[in-house]
Amino acid sequence: MRVEPNAGGAGGEPEEWFASARKIYPMAVKGTFRKIKWTLLFITLGIYYFLPFIRWDRGPNAPNQAVLIDLEGRRGYFFFIEIWPQEVYYITGLLIIAALALFLMNAVAGRVWCGYLCPQTVWTDLFLWVERKIEGDRRERIALDKAPMNLSKFGKRAAKHVSWLMIAWWTGGAWVLYFSDAPTLVYELATFQAPLSAYVWIGILTTTTYLLAGFMREQVCIYMCPWPRIQAALTDEKALNVTYRWDRGEPRGPLKRNKELAAQGLPAGDCVDCAQCFHVCPTGVDIRNGLQLDCIQCGLCIDACDAVMTRVGKPTGLIGYDTDENIQRRLEGKDPIYDIVRPRTIIYAAVIAITGAIMLYALLARDFAGISVLHDRNPIFVQQNDGSVRNGFTVRLLNKQTHERTFMLNVEGMPGGTRIEAIGIDHYVDGRPFIVVGPDQSREIRVLVYSPAGAKLASSTPVVFRLTDTVMGEVVYTSDYFKAP
């Protein structure tokens, strides 16, 4: 927060440019948007905390944890989907969809992500709930802060921080469960047999959750997070944002005075200047001053204002989700319009659908085997005494299935009489090596390819290494070159 410098500067005192952040005491509120936030909080935290314990049968030789990032095995599992390191493009696709989903949310309803689904918002909400249960609502917490330290205050503070630390600890512990078998890791953690890295990461995540949700809170949203700045550049006049109807609310004032003004035929707004919208805001925004960077669009001020309007016998909706365009239309005496479906939202939704369709097609059509070939660099080729030419290759075979598979290797594009020799492989059929690859494994072999004696070859002949599953018939291939004099 910028403060005007002390222009007087008597005695050469330094100018003050910044003020310390004020502590915010959000008040509890009930209403539609508060219910939505509670519902989403329970759903998101329930998924986060308990998803690692869900089992999924993938057959023998495969982990049975539904969602698992297996760093040691270099795999990612999500229910029936298995992602290998070579398929990192799926992660790219998910990041594209996530970014476009944020853009779409912004085009429809501003910072709705920040207000309802952002992890910082969710955990801060949970920490605030604990704080209210132990220390009381807004007035009680303000009074407690001002009171001198005594046994009662110390007990409340200790209970609050212990509760926060337990939530933060379980948050950090839940995260590491996604990287190992959850029940096994829980037992190892409890018996101090887990890897040191697990304890380190739990400690790091416990500390960050405790500090960010317990102390920094709105400072993360206002100063640390880049999304408010990005969102401000992406929004338009048709996006729904939490808005104060100042055309209806102003001039604001106490209810009794406004009634007297109205009785005299003088302008009187519906806002009774109770400041409840300000007191419930988790970031300390007074929405009556207009849309601000600090506002996370959570809608709690709507609940607070609607409750006051109901008590004083006035229509609700003095604060609500509305657009900049409608504010202008009301000033011109026109009816509001809402364009949720417009070119911007259609484009975002279409790109999300196209990206999702491409990923789905790639997932359904992907191979469960793989082959890569690396040509020898020195020597590039060897001419034999009988006039044939030999090329050496390092071939890596990949089996993505959870059972052992046998593959037939063939080299195409060479003249008849070409011979293939796979070092360490004894089983051949019609000159083609049959190679066994274990479940969910890769195998590297050295392959020598001999051209027939006297064959007329170009200095570089394109060849195809074709790998065929002898049982399922799946075929994968890759290309390289056969070098000759």
C-alpha positions in Angstrom: 0.0 0.0 0.0 1.5 3.3 -1.1 1.4 6.2 1.4 2.1 9.8 0.3 5.6 10.9 1.4 6.0 13.4 4.3 6.5 16.6 2.3 7.4 18.6 5.4 10.3 16.5 6.4 11.1 18.5 9.5 14.4 17.6 11.1 15.4 15.6 8.0 13.2 12.6 8.8 13.1 10.0 6.0 10.1 10.0 3.8 7.6 7.2 4.2 6.6 5.5 1.0 5.1 2.2 2.2 2.8 1.1 5.0 2.7 -2.3 6.8 -0.1 -4.5 5.8 -3.1 -4.2 8.1 -4.4 -7.4 9.7 -7.8 -8.4 8.4 -10.5 -10.1 10.5 -13.0 -11.6 8.1 -16.5 -12.0 9.7 -18.5 -15.2 9.4 -21.4 -15.0 7.0 -24.2 -17.3 5.8 -25.8 -17.4 2.4 -25.8 -19.0 -1.1 -22.2 -18.2 -2.0 -20.9 -19.3 1.4 -22.6 -22.6 0.9 -21.1 -23.0 -2.5 -17.6 -22.3 -1.1 -18.2 -24.8 1.7 -19.3 -27.5 -0.8 -16.3 -26.9 -3.0 -14.0 -26.9 0.0 -15.2 -30.3 1.1 -15.1 -31.8 -2.4 -11.6 -30.5 -3.3 -10.0 -31.3 0.1 -11.7 -34.6 0.2 -10.3 -35.5 -3.2 -6.8 -34.3 -2.2 -6.5 -36.0 1.1 -8.1 -39.4 0.3 -7.4 -40.0 -3.4 -4.1 -41.7 -2.7 -5.9 -44.4 -0.8 -8.2 -45.4 -3.7 -7.1 -48.7 -5.2 -7.2 -49.7 -8.9 -6.5 -53.2 -10.2 -4.1 -53.1 -13.1 -3.2 -56.8 -13.0 0.0 -58.4 -11.9 3.4 -56.6 -11.9 1.7 -53.2 -11.7 0.9 -50.9 -8.7 -2.7 -50.9 -7.6 -2.9 -47.2 -6.4 -5.4 -45.3 -8.5 -3.3 -42.1 -8.8 0.4 -42.5 -8.5 3.5 -40.7 -9.8 6.1 -43.5 -9.8 9.4 -41.6 -10.0 11.5 -44.8 -9.5 9.6 -46.7 -12.2 9.3 -43.5 -14.4 5.6 -43.8 -14.8 2.5 -41.9 -14.1 -0.8 -43.7 -13.3 -4.3 -42.2 -13.3 -6.9 -44.9 -12.9 -6.8 -46.8 -16.3 -4.3 -44.4 -17.9 -0.6 -45.0 -17.7 1.9 -42.3 -18.8 5.5 -43.1 -19.8 8.3 -40.5 -19.9 8.1 -40.6 -23.7 4.5 -39.4 -23.4 5.2 -36.1 -21.7 3.2 -34.3 -24.3 0.1 -35.4 -22.4 1.2 -33.1 -19.6 1.7 -30.3 -22.1 -1.9 -30.9 -23.3 -3.2 -30.8 -19.7 -1.4 -27.5 -19.1 -2.8 -26.0 -22.2 -6.4 -27.1 -21.2 -5.8 -25.7 -17.7 -4.7 -22.4 -19.0 -7.6 -22.1 -21.4 -10.0 -23.1 -18.7 -8.7 -20.2 -16.6 -9.2 -17.9 -19.5 -12.7 -19.2 -20.0 -13.6 -18.8 -16.4 -12.3 -15.2 -16.5 -14.3 -14.4 -19.6 -17.5 -15.7 -18.0 -17.1 -14.7 -14.3 -13.8 -12.9 -13.6 -11.7 -14.4 -10.8 -14.1 -17.1 -10.0 -11.1 -19.5 -9.8 -9.5 -17.4 -7.1 -12.7 -17.1 -5.1 -13.7 -20.8 -5.0 -11.1 -23.2 -6.3 -7.6 -21.8 -5.7 -5.7 -23.9 -3.2 -4.7 -20.7 -1.3 -8.3 -19.7 -1.0 -9.4 -23.2 0.1 -6.8 -23.7 2.8 -7.2 -20.1 4.0 -10.9 -20.7 4.4 -10.2 -23.9 6.4 -7.7 -22.0 8.6 -10.2 -19.2 9.2 -12.9 -21.6 10.2 -10.6 -23.1 12.8 -9.6 -19.6 14.0 -13.3 -18.7 14.4 -14.2 -21.9 16.3 -11.4 -21.3 18.8 -11.1 -17.5 19.1 -14.5 -16.4 18.1 -15.8 -14.2 15.3 -14.5 -10.8 14.1 -15.2 -8.7 17.3 -13.9 -11.4 19.6 -10.7 -11.9 17.6 -10.0 -8.1 17.5 -10.6 -7.9 21.3 -8.4 -10.9 21.9 -5.5 -9.4 19.9 -5.8 -6.2 22.0 -6.0 -8.1 25.3 -2.9 -8.7 27.4 -1.5 -12.2 27.4 -3.1 -14.4 30.0 -3.8 -18.1 30.5 -7.0 -18.0 28.5 -5.5 -16.1 25.6 -2.4 -18.4 25.6 -4.6 -21.5 25.6 -6.7 -20.3 22.6 -3.6 -19.3 20.7 -1.9 -22.6 21.4 -5.0 -24.6 20.4 -5.3 -22.6 17.1 -1.7 -23.0 16.1 -1.6 -26.7 17.0 -4.7 -27.2 14.9 -3.2 -25.2 12.0 0.0 -27.3 12.2 -2.0 -30.6 12.2 -3.9 -29.5 9.0 -0.6 -28.3 7.4 1.1 -31.5 8.4 -1.6 -33.7 6.9 -1.5 -31.5 3.8 2.2 -32.1 3.3 1.8 -35.8 4.2 -1.0 -36.2 1.6 1.2 -34.7 -1.1 4.0 -37.3 -0.7 1.5 -40.1 -0.8 1.0 -39.4 -4.5 4.6 -40.5 -5.1 4.5 -43.9 -3.3 2.1 -46.6 -2.3 0.0 -44.7 0.3 -0.7 -47.3 2.9 2.8 -48.6 2.8 4.3 -45.1 3.1 2.0 -44.2 6.0 3.2 -47.2 7.9 6.9 -46.4 7.1 6.4 -42.8 8.2 4.8 -43.8 11.4 7.6 -46.3 12.2 10.3 -43.9 11.0 11.4 -46.2 8.2 10.4 -43.9 5.3 13.0 -42.3 3.0 14.6 -39.1 4.3 13.2 -37.3 1.2 9.6 -38.0 2.4 10.2 -36.3 5.8 12.0 -33.4 4.1 9.1 -32.7 1.7 6.5 -33.1 4.4 8.4 -30.6 6.4 8.7 -28.1 3.5 5.0 -28.4 2.6 3.8 -28.3 6.2 5.8 -25.1 6.7 4.6 -23.4 3.5 0.9 -24.3 4.2 1.1 -23.1 7.8 2.7 -19.8 6.8 0.6 -19.1 3.6 -2.8 -20.0 5.0 -2.3 -19.0 8.6 -0.3 -15.7 8.3 0.1 -14.5 4.7 -3.4 -15.2 3.5 -4.6 -12.3 1.3 -1.0 -11.1 0.9 -0.4 -14.2 -1.4 -3.4 -13.2 -3.5 -2.5 -9.5 -3.7 1.3 -9.5 -4.0 2.6 -13.0 -4.8 0.1 -14.4 -7.3 0.5 -13.2 -10.9 -3.0 -14.2 -12.0 -4.7 -10.9 -10.8 -2.5 -9.0 -13.2 -3.0 -11.4 -16.0 -6.8 -11.5 -15.4 -7.0 -7.8 -15.4 -5.5 -7.7 -18.9 -7.8 -10.5 -20.2 -11.1 -9.3 -18.9 -13.7 -7.4 -20.9 -16.9 -5.4 -20.3 -19.1 -8.5 -20.7 -17.4 -10.6 -17.9 -19.4 -11.0 -14.7 -17.8 -9.6 -11.7 -18.9 -8.9 -8.1 -20.3 -5.4 -8.5 -21.9 -2.8 -6.2 -24.9 -1.2 -7.8 -24.0 2.3 -6.9 -26.7 3.7 -9.1 -29.1 2.1 -6.6 -27.1 2.3 -3.4 -26.0 6.0 -3.5 -26.1 8.3 -1.7 -25.5 5.8 1.1 -26.3 6.5 4.7 -28.0 5.2 7.9 -31.4 3.6 7.4 -33.2 6.2 9.5 -31.6 9.2 7.7 -32.3 7.7 4.3 -35.9 7.2 5.2 -36.2 10.8 6.2 -34.6 12.0 3.0 -36.9 9.8 0.9 -39.9 11.2 2.8 -38.7 14.7 1.8 -38.3 13.7 -1.8 -34.6 13.9 -1.6 -32.2 11.3 -3.1 -31.6 8.4 -0.8 -29.8 5.2 -1.7 -30.5 1.6 -0.5 -27.0 1.2 1.1 -27.4 1.7 4.8 -23.6 2.0 5.2 -23.4 -0.9 7.6 -20.0 -2.0 6.2 -20.9 -5.7 6.5 -19.7 -6.2 2.9 -16.3 -5.0 4.0 -16.2 -6.9 7.3 -16.8 -10.3 5.6 -14.2 -9.8 2.8 -11.2 -12.2 3.2 -8.9 -9.7 1.5 -10.3 -6.5 3.1 -11.9 -5.0 0.1 -14.7 -2.5 0.2 -16.6 -3.4 -2.9 -18.5 -0.1 -2.8 -15.3 1.6 -4.0 -15.5 -0.4 -7.3 -13.8 -3.4 -8.7 -10.2 -3.7 -7.2 -7.2 -5.9 -7.8 -7.5 -7.2 -4.3 -11.0 -8.7 -4.8 -11.0 -12.4 -5.4 -14.7 -12.5 -6.5 -15.7 -14.9 -3.8 -19.2 -13.5 -3.4 -19.3 -13.3 0.4 -20.1 -9.6 0.3 -23.2 -10.5 -1.8 -24.4 -12.9 1.0 -23.7 -10.2 3.7 -25.5 -7.4 1.8 -28.5 -9.6 0.8 -29.0 -10.5 4.5 -29.0 -6.8 5.5 -31.3 -5.9 2.7 -33.7 -8.6 3.7 -33.7 -7.4 7.3 -34.4 -3.7 6.4 -37.1 -4.7 3.9 -35.3 -3.8 0.7 -34.7 -5.8 -2.5 -31.6 -8.0 -2.5 -29.0 -7.7 -5.3 -27.5 -4.4 -4.2 -24.2 -6.3 -4.6 -24.2 -9.1 -7.1 -22.4 -10.5 -10.2 -22.8 -8.1 -13.0 -20.9 -6.7 -16.0 -19.4 -3.3 -16.7 -21.6 -3.1 -19.8 -24.7 -3.4 -17.7 -23.6 -0.7 -15.3 -23.5 1.7 -18.3 -26.8 0.4 -19.7 -28.5 1.1 -16.3 -27.2 4.6 -16.3 -28.7 5.0 -19.8 -32.0 3.6 -18.6 -31.7 0.4 -20.6 -32.3 -3.2 -19.5 -29.3 -5.3 -18.6 -28.1 -8.0 -21.1 -25.9 -11.0 -20.4 -23.7 -12.4 -23.2 -22.1 -15.5 -21.7 -21.9 -17.1 -25.2 -19.9 -14.8 -27.3 -16.9 -15.1 -29.7 -14.3 -15.1 -26.8 -16.0 -17.8 -24.8 -16.7 -19.8 -27.9 -13.1 -19.7 -29.0 -11.8 -20.7 -25.6 -14.3 -23.6 -25.3 -13.6 -24.7 -28.9 -9.8 -24.8 -28.3 -10.3 -26.7 -25.1 -12.5 -29.2 -26.9 -10.1 -29.6 -29.8 -7.1 -30.1 -27.5 -9.0 -32.6 -25.4 -10.1 -34.5 -28.5 -6.5 -34.6 -29.8 -5.3 -35.9 -26.5 -8.1 -38.5 -26.3 -7.4 -39.7 -29.8 -3.6 -40.0 -29.1 -4.5 -41.9 -25.9 -6.8 -44.4 -27.6 -4.5 -44.8 -30.6 -1.2 -45.0 -28.8 1.1 -48.0 -29.0 1.9 -50.3 -26.1 5.3 -51.1 -27.5 8.1 -48.9 -28.8 11.4 -49.1 -30.7 14.3 -46.7 -31.1 17.5 -47.2 -33.1 20.9 -45.6 -32.8 23.4 -46.1 -35.6 27.1 -46.8 -34.8 29.2 -43.7 -35.3 32.6 -45.3 -35.5 32.9 -47.1 -37.7 29.9 -46.2 -39.7 30.2 -49.4 -41.7 32.6 -52.4 -42.0 33.3 -54.1 -45.4 33.7 -57.8 -45.0 36.1 -60.1 -46.9 33.3 -61.6 -48.9 32.2 -58.2 -50.2 29.2 -57.8 -47.9 28.8 -54.6 -45.7 28.0 -54.6 -42.0 26.3 -51.8 -40.1 25.9 -51.8 -36.3 22.9 -50.5 -34.4 21.9 -50.1 -30.8 18.2 -51.0 -30.6 16.0 -50.3 -27.6 12.7 -52.2 -27.3 9.9 -51.0 -25.0 7.1 -53.0 -23.5 4.4 -50.9 -21.9 2.2 -53.9 -20.9 2.3 -55.5 -17.5 3.1 -59.0 -18.9 6.1 -60.4 -20.7 6.0 -60.1 -24.5 7.9 -61.6 -27.4 8.7 -59.4 -30.4 10.0 -60.3 -33.9 12.5 -57.8 -35.3 12.7 -57.3 -39.1 14.7 -54.8 -41.2 13.0 -53.6 -44.4 14.3 -51.7 -47.3 17.4 -53.9 -47.9 17.9 -56.3 -50.9 17.2 -59.9 -50.6 19.7 -62.0 -48.7 20.2 -59.4 -46.0 21.1 -61.0 -42.7 20.2 -59.8 -39.2 22.2 -60.7 -36.1 21.0 -59.7 -32.6 23.8 -60.2 -30.1 22.7 -62.4 -27.2 19.5 -63.7 -28.9 19.3 -67.4 -29.7 15.8 -67.7 -31.1 15.4 -66.9 -34.8 12.7 -67.7 -37.3 13.4 -67.3 -41.0 16.4 -65.2 -40.1 14.5 -62.8 -37.9 15.4 -62.6 -34.2 12.6 -63.2 -31.6 13.3 -61.0 -28.5 11.6 -61.3 -25.1 11.0 -58.1 -23.2 9.8 -58.2 -19.5 6.7 -56.7 -18.2 6.7 -52.9 -18.1 10.3 -52.8 -19.1 12.7 -51.8 -21.9 15.5 -53.9 -23.3 18.6 -52.7 -25.2 20.3 -55.0 -27.7 23.0 -54.7 -30.3 21.9 -55.6 -33.8 24.3 -56.2 -36.8 22.8 -55.9 -40.3 24.8 -57.6 -43.1 24.1 -56.7 -46.8 24.4 -59.6 -49.3 27.8 -59.9 -50.9 28.0 -58.0 -54.2 24.9 -56.0 -53.6 24.9 -52.6 -55.3 24.0 -50.2 -52.5 23.9 -46.4 -52.3 26.1 -44.7 -49.8 23.0 -44.2 -47.6 20.0 -46.5 -47.9 16.8 -45.8 -45.9 15.7 -48.8 -43.8 12.8 -49.5 -41.5 13.2 -51.5 -38.3 9.8 -53.1 -37.7 8.9 -54.7 -34.4 5.9 -57.1 -34.2 4.3 -58.6 -31.2 4.1 -62.3 -31.9 0.9 -62.8 -30.0 -1.1 -59.6 -30.2 0.2 -58.6 -33.6 0.9 -55.0 -32.6 3.4 -53.4 -34.9 5.7 -50.4 -34.3 8.6 -49.2 -36.4 11.3 -46.6 -36.8 13.6 -45.6 -39.6 17.3 -45.2 -40.0 19.9 -45.6 -42.8 22.2 -48.3 -43.9 25.7 -46.9 -44.8 27.9 -48.4 -47.5 31.0 -47.4 -49.5 
